[in-house]
């Protein structure tokens, strides 16, 4: 095994190759001349298995390098073609999706009915079999989570001190 490790520098691979060497030795036992020591046969098998392993690793490394370079090129081209608005939109979309996963299942369902399916609060209450106040509470909970997670992107809309937020809240009541 040390003989194999000297070339492949990986103990796990060395153990596997040594095991494969002995399996090959066992499978070819009928070809071994027992009048002489089997060591040369074992070393030849170990050498060939190690060479095959190293050649496979070289091919894997070249393939990984090629894939990595291709991915870098694609990312670079995508970045060149995208605008800052695209980048912001994708980031915001990721944050919204993360926020949705933080919501309780019912809160998420109420929010989706309200914002994605454009249902009114009384329609949602009828669908879900709850009061309008419950719908309002659940949607407010969802919006609280979204505001918390999006505060860096929309600071002008977050916070109780903001005049626009106060005006919006006053108009909703």
Order of alpha helices (4+ residues) and beta strands (2+ residues): alpha-alpha-alpha-alpha-alpha-alpha-alpha-alpha
